Amino acid sequence: MDTTLDPGLGLRIRRTESLTSLIRRELERMIEVGELKAGDRLNENALAAKLGVSRGPVREACRGLEQSGLVHVIVNRGVFVREISNREAAELYDIRAALYALAGRLLASKITKKQVTELRRMVREMEEAADKGELNVFYPLNVRFHEAIVQFSGNGRLLSMCTSVHREMHLFRRRTLDMPGRMKISNAEHASIVDALEAKHGDRAARLMEDHVLKSRELLFGPLGTPAD
């Protein structure tokens, strides 16, 4: 379906960032929060009008999104947010679980008090959002929490790999958090992860991180089930 966009939002261009990059980040944000859903068509004219730019930079941004796997082009029809098959989703969960286990183990050995404080602040904010049933608030916080753990681990290559996986997972991750009670359960797991990190228990942090991701996989596909496409 065509996506209706609110007019007149515009973008403030930073001198250090290209217009195409800004547009791409905005489109990624819209996919992340569910404003653009799998199967939605990206209307270049509507996007250009919304952002106050010509169609050229929008088209370039869409090409970048295609390269990162978030959209695909259908000849003579347009650009669409990509629909991930169940098998692809399961594979991404397995990769993410392994990467996050490594991030947890690495961070536990070096985490600072300031980093613990920052992670606990995010957990509190997610708890408030979960209490109110505000998925649109909870989900971006959830994304930042996981990104922070990987960033704090200090491994640049790991961060790059996780970022690539995260982008594709935005296409379906919200489905599990939208299940009744899941936000509260997920955030309780976040709190346990921070406890393990603060105690510098690397093996426990790694196990909790891996379990946290695989539980989401299980919610979608059942215990160790092979998903059908």
Sequence and secondary structure as in RCSB ss.txt:
>XXXX:A:sequence
MDTTLDPGLGLRIRRTESLTSLIRRELERMIEVGELKAGDRLNENALAAKLGVSRGPVREACRGLEQSGLVHVIV
NRGVFVREISNREAAELYDIRAALYALAGRLLASKITKKQVTELRRMVREMEEAADKGELNVFYPLNVRFHEAIV
QFSGNGRLLSMCTSVHREMHLFRRRTLDMPGRMKISNAEHASIVDALEAKHGDRAARLMEDHVLKSRELLFGPLG
TPAD
>XXXX:A:secstr
 B    TT      TTS HHHHHHHHHHHHHHTTSS TT EE HHHHHHHHTS HHHHHHHHHHHHHTTSEEEET
TTEEEE    HHHHHHHHHHHHHHHHHHHHHHHTT  HHHHHHHHHHHHHHHHHHHHT HHHHHHHHHHHHHHHH
HHHT HHHHHHHHHHHHHHTTTTHHHHTSTTHHHHHHHHHHHHHHHHHTT HHHHHHHHHHHHHHHHHHHH TT 
    
